[in-house]
Amino acid sequence: MRKRLFLPIFFISFAAVLLLFSRENAALAAMPEDGPEKGTIAAVSTEIDRSTYTDGSVFENEPAKVETVKIGLRYGEDGVYSAWLVNPYGEGFLVGFYDEDRRFQQLFLYGGADLSVSGGQSWHILLDGAFSDFAQARNSALSYGGFVGYINGEYRVLYGSFGSREAAENRKSLFRLRGESYNAGESALLLTDSSPIMLFDDPRGFALLPESSGGKPAFRFDGNSYYGGVRFTAWEKGKINVVNFVDLEDYVKGVIPYEMSSSWPYEALRAQAICARTYVVFNQNAYEEYDFDLTDDTESQVYRGYDEANGTTDSAVDSTAGLYVRYEGNICDIYYFASSGGASEDGINVFGVNEPYLSGKADPFEDAVDYNIRDWTAYRGGDEMARQLNAEGYTIGPVRELVPEYSANGNVIAMTYIDDEGNSLRLEGRECYSLIRLNNCRFTVESDGYSFVFRGDGWGHNCGMSQWGANAMASVYGYDCEDIIRFYFTGAYIG
């Protein structure tokens, strides 16, 4: 699976607009005198000729080999030092692991409705003897005033928590405990309620699956409610990765109300559901380093669980269950964004993805609806741009000239930065404008040699489906989700 190049700011979809619009508008560009004029590409008609639609029935559709997806809620540098989970049903948690097939393997049931997880790196006394299950180890641990350890696949009993080996040895001698001083490894995690329940010293970490006699397994974490279970693994510097294992369709239900407003037209929501499902299935294991599929933010697509879901958004998912954007039978590498400002762009010029269904085109639909990100203006100084580019590993002095290159669709697809000593730096694709924090690739630039004014239209990377365009197609022109998908993904179909 090809891993995406993720840039610092954008997946930029409608959700990204909601998250980022309060920040300073960032955008840039420069129009050569003989270059195409931005915004001149316009569609002739809003009429769609369905006779040109690809007949998807002639292709054998590849199966979508995923039922459970893995979504990083907190990870890496943004990992947590401790995590607190609550079962909203007031029931307990199954404690265990997720195997390589994403199936939960139970070790034991713990009845507490809320649990905490933290790093377990400290000294303990590891008592002699192993036990066949958690209950036996727990009973023995209680008699010592200790707690259970799951170490090398065995149930053991641990006593105390000490800052040094010497302290552990002194306590062992004082109480004449039979065992050894034990220091949990960097991968150790401690599960607690009001007191320690179990120390997991296992590089796989461990997982919790909420009990739910009245519905789907669910939990609350970090202010949001999620379906499914959650896995914890230790990361660097004492931080913990938190990954939600969730049914594919429940995941999509947790994306839709955050990538589109639930008040939007139903057919636009259905198109968004198909895109969200396609995106996560195509990008399985995109984050191999952390062992999950996607993040929960605009670096992938926004996922916040089920708090904002309602009957309309859930119905949009249920009515499209199992459907994907496909091209000649294959699940597509799709993208979407908030608005193009008049024309989308070829995938090769944005993400380096050369697929026929990611062909840029004039978009006549966005003009039919009003939205507050239709156009934007951004200001950049030459010194500021140099700092931003150098921070990304490039070398350029204070920028004094910009030379943008435009596609046939009127979008910026490359940019040359020239400093006051005549050194030049040419960047292509999204990188050419996103590194200086511009909103999208559809803009012009004015300059006095020291400062630059960028005037643009739309918001996002301009590749794939425009969310505001989908809104207009459904609300103004009465098109359905199939028309939306087929318009924005040339030659593709739903299957």
DOBAMI-278970 format. One line per 8 residues: number of its first residue (from 0); for each residue x, y, z of C-alpha. Coordinates in nm, 4 decimals. Layout:
DOBAMI-278970
NUM = X Y Z; ...
end
This chain:
DOBAMI-278970
0 = 0.0000 0.0000 0.0000; 0.1376 0.3372 -0.0959; 0.1656 0.5661 0.2028; 0.0498 0.9214 0.1499; 0.2678 1.2286 0.1784; 0.0996 1.4158 0.4612; 0.1696 1.7872 0.4791; 0.1393 1.9825 0.8024
8 = -0.1906 2.1588 0.7530; -0.4217 2.0022 0.5023; -0.6474 1.7271 0.4094; -0.8550 2.0437 0.3664; -1.2125 1.9379 0.3325; -1.5262 2.1005 0.4697; -1.4193 1.9726 0.8130; -1.0818 2.1383 0.7821
16 = -1.2546 2.4669 0.7066; -1.4492 2.4402 1.0307; -1.1305 2.3603 1.2221; -0.8980 2.6091 1.0539; -1.1072 2.9019 0.9328; -1.0523 3.0945 1.2567; -0.6778 3.0927 1.1886; -0.5073 3.3542 0.9771
24 = -0.5850 3.2994 0.6088; -0.2825 3.1462 0.4457; -0.2388 3.1433 0.0702; -0.0014 3.2444 -0.2049; 0.0776 3.2747 -0.5731; 0.2206 3.4679 -0.8585; 0.0811 3.5079 -1.2060; 0.3214 3.5428 -1.4951
32 = 0.2116 3.8040 -1.7460; 0.1674 3.5476 -2.0212; 0.0100 3.2814 -1.8007; -0.3540 3.1683 -1.8073; -0.5911 3.3885 -1.6179; -0.7209 3.2308 -1.2992; -1.0934 3.1680 -1.3045; -1.1303 3.1767 -1.6823
40 = -1.2088 2.8046 -1.7015; -1.5865 2.7729 -1.6709; -1.8264 2.4917 -1.7466; -2.0639 2.5453 -2.0354; -2.3599 2.3683 -1.8780; -2.4851 2.2166 -1.5559; -2.6650 1.9458 -1.7537; -2.5253 1.5949 -1.7038
48 = -2.5378 1.3416 -1.9862; -2.5956 1.0091 -1.8119; -2.5508 0.8222 -2.1395; -2.1757 0.8717 -2.0980; -2.1669 0.6913 -1.7634; -1.9333 0.3941 -1.7381; -2.1164 0.0623 -1.7133; -1.9729 -0.0778 -1.3911
56 = -2.1509 -0.4117 -1.4361; -1.8963 -0.5227 -1.6966; -1.6171 -0.5265 -1.4368; -1.5434 -0.7748 -1.1632; -1.5277 -0.5699 -0.8452; -1.2369 -0.6446 -0.6138; -1.3591 -0.7311 -0.2624; -1.3118 -0.4837 0.0227
64 = -1.1189 -0.7031 0.2638; -1.1864 -0.5120 0.5826; -1.4590 -0.5198 0.8433; -1.2767 -0.3475 1.1269; -1.0659 -0.0333 1.0864; -0.7955 0.1024 1.3160; -0.8018 0.4753 1.3816; -0.5338 0.6627 1.5730
72 = -0.6985 0.8859 1.8329; -0.3750 0.9916 2.0039; -0.0307 0.8816 1.8944; 0.3374 0.9684 1.8636; 0.4308 1.3155 1.9857; 0.0586 1.3789 2.0448; 0.0228 1.0638 2.2516; -0.1023 1.0813 2.6094
80 = 0.0785 1.0123 2.9350; -0.2416 0.8680 3.0758; -0.5795 0.7787 2.9290; -0.9139 0.7642 3.1067; -1.1987 0.5587 2.9578; -1.5629 0.5442 3.0617; -1.8219 0.2862 2.9626; -2.1359 0.4978 2.8974
88 = -2.3579 0.1990 2.9799; -2.2130 0.1784 3.3313; -2.0904 -0.1743 3.2651; -1.7384 -0.3159 3.2707; -1.4647 -0.3873 3.0198; -1.3275 -0.6998 2.8593; -0.9494 -0.6899 2.8856; -0.7314 -0.8563 2.6225
96 = -0.5579 -0.8061 2.2881; -0.6376 -0.7518 1.9217; -0.4808 -1.0182 1.7018; -0.3333 -0.9775 1.3532; -0.6783 -1.0252 1.2004; -0.8147 -0.7332 1.4087; -1.0173 -0.9679 1.6274; -1.0422 -0.9155 2.0006
104 = -0.8969 -1.1901 2.2189; -1.0292 -1.1804 2.5757; -0.8158 -1.2399 2.8831; -1.0671 -1.1495 3.1543; -1.3624 -0.9266 3.2428; -1.3235 -0.6344 3.4810; -1.6416 -0.4846 3.6221; -1.5368 -0.1215 3.6683
112 = -1.7198 0.1310 3.4483; -1.4180 0.3614 3.4229; -1.0510 0.2727 3.3944; -0.7204 0.4528 3.3508; -0.4093 0.3556 3.1588; -0.0621 0.4956 3.2203; 0.3016 0.4061 3.1724; 0.4280 0.1334 3.4056
120 = 0.8021 0.1991 3.4178; 0.9066 0.1564 3.7830; 1.0521 -0.1067 4.0159; 0.8386 -0.3779 4.1751; 0.8860 -0.7052 4.3566; 0.7932 -0.9943 4.1258; 0.6785 -1.2745 4.3519; 0.7598 -1.6353 4.2754
128 = 0.4988 -1.8450 4.0969; 0.2719 -1.8148 3.7946; -0.1056 -1.8603 3.7688; -0.3353 -2.0078 3.5099; -0.5740 -1.7118 3.4895; -0.6409 -1.3592 3.6097; -0.8791 -1.4613 3.8887; -0.6230 -1.6848 4.0580
136 = -0.3500 -1.4233 4.0254; -0.5860 -1.1530 4.1545; -0.6771 -1.3550 4.4656; -0.3115 -1.4159 4.5421; -0.2249 -1.0509 4.4806; -0.4951 -0.9344 4.7226; -0.3502 -1.1520 4.9981; -0.0178 -0.9706 4.9587
144 = -0.1619 -0.6268 4.9013; -0.0208 -0.6415 4.5484; -0.1560 -0.6528 4.1946; -0.1439 -0.8716 3.8856; 0.1241 -0.8617 3.6193; 0.0935 -1.0050 3.2693; 0.4555 -1.0758 3.1823; 0.5811 -1.2903 2.8946
152 = 0.2337 -1.4351 2.8555; 0.2071 -1.5405 3.2228; -0.0078 -1.4177 3.5101; 0.2210 -1.3118 3.7936; 0.1894 -1.1145 4.1173; 0.3675 -0.7850 4.1728; 0.4128 -0.6055 4.4999; 0.4768 -0.2355 4.5511
160 = 0.6118 0.0390 4.3296; 0.9587 0.1741 4.3976; 1.1880 0.4367 4.2566; 1.4976 0.2171 4.2546; 1.6188 -0.1401 4.2678; 1.7693 -0.0739 4.6089; 1.4352 0.0348 4.7492; 1.2668 -0.2780 4.6101
168 = 1.5388 -0.5017 4.7549; 1.5099 -0.3366 5.0979; 1.1331 -0.3941 5.1061; 1.1737 -0.7533 4.9897; 1.4193 -0.8208 5.2739; 1.2063 -0.6416 5.5313; 0.8967 -0.8503 5.4558; 1.0909 -1.1637 5.3588
176 = 0.9146 -1.1846 5.0251; 1.0069 -1.4694 4.7926; 1.0784 -1.3212 4.4527; 1.3010 -1.0766 4.2677; 1.3266 -0.7051 4.2074; 1.1648 -0.6320 3.8749; 1.1792 -0.3278 3.6495; 0.9057 -0.3103 3.3885
184 = 1.0275 -0.2386 3.0358; 0.9582 0.0657 2.8208; 0.6583 -0.1105 2.6692; 0.4888 -0.1647 3.0076; 0.1440 -0.0188 3.0725; -0.0510 -0.0053 3.3969; -0.4290 -0.0511 3.4082; -0.5916 0.1037 3.7161
192 = -0.9200 0.2115 3.8681; -0.8637 0.3529 4.2174; -0.5659 0.1167 4.2520; -0.3528 -0.0953 4.0141; -0.5366 -0.3792 3.8403; -0.2747 -0.5191 3.6079; 0.0669 -0.4340 3.4695; 0.1090 -0.5366 3.1045
200 = 0.4714 -0.5802 3.0076; 0.4184 -0.6704 2.6449; 0.5169 -0.4798 2.3268; 0.1669 -0.5473 2.1912; 0.0227 -0.3384 2.4703; -0.3323 -0.4422 2.5538; -0.6919 -0.3611 2.4600; -1.0263 -0.2883 2.6225
208 = -1.3649 -0.3809 2.4770; -1.6574 -0.2272 2.6692; -1.9380 -0.4525 2.7914; -2.2704 -0.3503 2.6361; -2.5707 -0.5635 2.7159; -2.7988 -0.2907 2.5747; -2.6226 -0.1990 2.2527; -2.2958 -0.1725 2.0646
216 = -1.9702 -0.1615 2.2619; -1.8952 0.2055 2.3272; -1.6624 0.4196 2.5326; -1.5860 0.7820 2.6089; -1.2350 0.9149 2.5685; -1.0928 1.2653 2.5406; -1.4368 1.4279 2.5297; -1.5836 1.2100 2.2534
224 = -1.7947 0.8936 2.2370; -1.6828 0.6045 2.0174; -1.8097 0.2623 1.9181; -1.5835 -0.0417 1.9301; -1.2780 -0.1133 2.1392; -0.9483 0.0588 2.2060; -0.5868 -0.0543 2.2059; -0.3038 0.1012 2.4079
232 = 0.0649 0.0708 2.3262; 0.3614 0.2445 2.4828; 0.5495 0.4980 2.2715; 0.8590 0.7055 2.3262; 0.9133 0.9383 2.6244; 0.6466 0.7710 2.8336; 0.3631 0.8503 2.5920; 0.0828 0.6130 2.4949
240 = -0.0742 0.5500 2.1549; -0.4534 0.5179 2.1686; -0.6149 0.3365 1.8736; -0.9866 0.2774 1.8177; -1.0792 -0.0601 1.6622; -1.4224 0.0002 1.5133; -1.6593 -0.1595 1.2630; -1.6165 -0.0052 0.9177
248 = -1.9729 0.1255 0.8919; -1.9663 0.2672 1.2468; -1.6450 0.4446 1.1545; -1.8099 0.6059 0.8518; -2.0971 0.7180 1.0756; -1.8373 0.8915 1.2915; -1.6935 1.0765 0.9916; -1.9994 1.2097 0.8084
256 = -2.1275 1.4696 1.0626; -1.7764 1.6141 1.0928; -1.6914 1.6230 0.7233; -2.0300 1.7640 0.6223; -2.2989 1.9402 0.8185; -2.5836 1.7033 0.9042; -2.8224 1.9688 0.7671; -2.6814 1.9328 0.4161
264 = -2.8779 1.7624 0.1350; -2.9256 1.3913 0.1858; -2.7745 1.2941 -0.1502; -2.4612 1.4975 -0.0740; -2.4333 1.3152 0.2595; -2.4665 0.9820 0.0798; -2.1898 1.0785 -0.1629; -1.9734 1.1783 0.1350
272 = -2.0402 0.8429 0.3015; -1.9259 0.6559 -0.0085; -1.6127 0.8707 -0.0293; -1.5287 0.8265 0.3404; -1.5708 0.4486 0.3162; -1.3610 0.4318 0.0003; -1.0880 0.6448 0.1535; -1.0376 0.4329 0.4641
280 = -1.0474 0.0996 0.2797; -0.7990 0.2131 0.0150; -0.5681 0.3470 0.2856; -0.5526 0.0445 0.5140; -0.2309 0.0441 0.7180; -0.1306 0.3869 0.5904; 0.0298 0.4481 0.9311; 0.2340 0.1310 0.9565
288 = 0.4774 0.2884 1.2015; 0.1965 0.3136 1.4562; 0.0013 0.0095 1.3331; -0.3224 0.1794 1.2361; -0.5045 0.2868 0.9215; -0.5868 0.6561 0.9522; -0.5700 0.9449 1.1953; -0.8870 1.1044 1.3317
296 = -0.8149 1.4542 1.2002; -0.7700 1.6500 0.8769; -0.4457 1.4693 0.8050; -0.6748 1.1837 0.6966; -1.0441 1.2598 0.7435; -1.2131 1.3920 1.0554; -1.3556 1.1253 1.2877; -1.4986 1.2112 1.6293
304 = -1.7260 0.9176 1.7073; -2.1025 0.9220 1.7354; -2.1939 1.2280 1.9456; -2.2900 1.4448 1.6455; -2.4398 1.1647 1.4379; -2.8177 1.1650 1.3906; -3.0827 0.9722 1.2019; -3.0091 1.1525 0.8758
312 = -2.6333 1.1002 0.8753; -2.6676 0.7403 0.9938; -2.9226 0.6739 0.7205; -2.6844 0.8175 0.4601; -2.4311 0.5566 0.5714; -2.6752 0.2664 0.6047; -2.8280 0.3321 0.2613; -2.4841 0.3124 0.0988
320 = -2.3386 0.0308 0.3124; -2.0772 -0.1698 0.1273; -2.0565 0.0732 -0.1662; -1.7313 0.2264 -0.2915; -1.6031 0.4547 -0.5626; -1.4580 0.2133 -0.8191; -1.2760 0.2312 -1.1496; -1.2672 -0.0789 -1.3691
328 = -1.3503 -0.2882 -1.0626; -1.0835 -0.1427 -0.8342; -1.1459 0.0637 -0.5229; -1.0281 0.4160 -0.5999; -0.7674 0.6365 -0.4388; -1.0137 0.9196 -0.3826; -0.9816 1.2682 -0.2372; -1.2247 1.5428 -0.1477
336 = -1.2055 1.9026 -0.0319; -1.4242 2.2015 0.0556; -1.4404 2.4018 -0.2681; -1.2362 2.4505 -0.5848; -1.3263 2.8090 -0.6696; -1.4123 2.7127 -1.0261; -1.2069 2.4128 -1.1366; -1.0541 2.1036 -0.9780
344 = -0.7062 1.9759 -1.0661; -0.5497 1.6552 -1.1962; -0.4299 1.4194 -0.9244; -0.0814 1.4070 -1.0783; -0.0449 1.7826 -1.0245; -0.1642 1.7713 -0.6629; -0.0649 1.4411 -0.5002; 0.1467 1.2864 -0.7736
352 = -0.1315 1.0321 -0.8312; -0.1854 0.9680 -1.2012; -0.5329 0.8157 -1.2185; -0.7898 0.8876 -1.4921; -1.0674 0.9293 -1.2359; -0.8713 1.2149 -1.0738; -0.8927 1.4410 -1.3777; -0.9319 1.8115 -1.3111
360 = -1.2349 1.9806 -1.4593; -1.4363 2.2989 -1.4603; -1.6996 2.2979 -1.1879; -2.0168 2.4897 -1.2752; -2.2020 2.3913 -0.9586; -2.0332 2.5762 -0.6713; -2.1544 2.9128 -0.8023; -2.5134 2.8124 -0.7265
368 = -2.4635 2.8201 -0.3482; -2.3228 3.0829 -0.1175; -2.0467 3.0041 0.1293; -1.7970 3.2088 0.3256; -1.4818 3.0531 0.1781; -1.5567 3.1402 -0.1824; -1.2542 3.3712 -0.2021; -0.9656 3.4746 0.0181
376 = -0.6717 3.7107 0.0427; -0.3404 3.6367 0.2113; -0.0277 3.8441 0.2691; 0.3270 3.7121 0.2854; 0.6629 3.8795 0.3246; 0.9726 3.7510 0.1481; 1.1508 3.6916 0.4797; 0.8493 3.5034 0.6174
384 = 0.8317 3.2702 0.3183; 1.2046 3.1986 0.3423; 1.1666 3.1009 0.7085; 0.8757 2.8712 0.6296; 1.0568 2.6983 0.3437; 1.3846 2.6648 0.5314; 1.1971 2.5113 0.8262; 1.0851 2.2369 0.5862
392 = 1.4441 2.1545 0.4875; 1.4875 2.3767 0.1815; 1.7480 2.6500 0.1389; 1.6417 2.9909 0.0102; 1.7064 3.3496 0.1127; 1.4442 3.6254 0.1494; 1.2082 3.5793 -0.1438; 1.1936 3.8685 -0.3880
400 = 1.0145 3.7066 -0.6821; 0.7606 3.4298 -0.7356; 0.6940 3.2558 -1.0662; 0.3855 3.0342 -1.0558; 0.3048 2.7780 -1.3236; -0.0588 2.7172 -1.4153; -0.2396 2.4122 -1.5478; -0.4965 2.4212 -1.8254
408 = -0.7560 2.4410 -1.5481; -0.6127 2.7678 -1.4186; -0.4634 2.6239 -1.0993; -0.1095 2.6673 -0.9671; 0.0781 2.3385 -1.0087; 0.4348 2.4600 -0.9512; 0.6068 2.7641 -0.8059; 0.9596 2.9014 -0.8354
416 = 1.0875 3.1076 -0.5442; 1.3740 3.3474 -0.6230; 1.5698 3.5204 -0.3470; 1.7566 3.8526 -0.3521; 2.0814 3.6816 -0.4575; 1.9204 3.5152 -0.7574; 1.8995 3.1667 -0.6041; 1.5861 2.9798 -0.7074
424 = 1.3783 2.6996 -0.5631; 1.1103 2.5271 -0.7702; 0.8428 2.3216 -0.5949; 0.5624 2.1189 -0.7523; 0.2165 2.0029 -0.6466; 0.0600 2.0923 -0.3121; 0.3992 2.1526 -0.1609; 0.4531 2.4599 -0.3778
432 = 0.1885 2.6576 -0.1903; 0.0962 2.4624 0.1243; 0.4426 2.5024 0.2781; 0.3777 2.8738 0.2990; 0.0322 2.8030 0.4410; -0.1928 2.8957 0.1486; -0.5508 2.7699 0.1303; -0.5500 2.6151 -0.2148
440 = -0.3949 2.6193 -0.5598; -0.6269 2.8670 -0.7310; -0.4808 3.2144 -0.6883; -0.2954 3.5116 -0.8322; -0.0198 3.7219 -0.6771; 0.0841 4.0839 -0.6688; 0.4244 4.1953 -0.5424; 0.6384 4.5021 -0.4849
448 = 0.9507 4.2868 -0.4473; 0.9361 4.2685 -0.0682; 0.5801 4.1695 0.0129; 0.3235 3.9616 -0.1713; -0.0552 3.9651 -0.1892; -0.2307 3.6418 -0.2850; -0.5908 3.6469 -0.4010; -0.7559 3.3102 -0.4331
456 = -1.0804 3.1234 -0.4732; -1.1963 2.8098 -0.2961; -1.0492 2.6126 -0.0097; -0.8585 2.2857 -0.0215; -0.6321 2.0848 -0.2446; -0.8757 2.0923 -0.5420; -0.8432 1.7218 -0.6235; -1.1492 1.4961 -0.6400
464 = -1.4904 1.5897 -0.5009; -1.5839 1.9429 -0.4017; -1.8067 1.9246 -0.0957; -1.9752 2.2570 -0.1698; -2.0156 2.1452 -0.5287; -2.1835 1.8255 -0.4063; -2.4099 2.0402 -0.1895; -2.5142 2.2477 -0.4905
472 = -2.5613 1.9479 -0.7189; -2.8065 1.7989 -0.4695; -2.9804 2.1074 -0.3304; -3.0078 2.3260 -0.6424; -3.0008 2.0854 -0.9360; -3.1573 1.7759 -0.7799; -2.8775 1.5355 -0.8680; -2.8316 1.2183 -0.6612
480 = -2.5203 1.0700 -0.5062; -2.4396 0.8677 -0.8177; -2.4426 1.1804 -1.0328; -2.2168 1.3545 -0.7797; -1.9648 1.0708 -0.7677; -1.9590 1.0246 -1.1432; -1.9162 1.3964 -1.2094; -1.6226 1.4436 -0.9747
488 = -1.4496 1.1110 -1.0464; -1.4288 1.0799 -1.4219; -1.5048 0.7300 -1.5509; -1.5652 0.5936 -1.2002; -1.8830 0.4353 -1.0704; -2.0372 0.3169 -0.7443; -2.0101 -0.0520 -0.6731
end
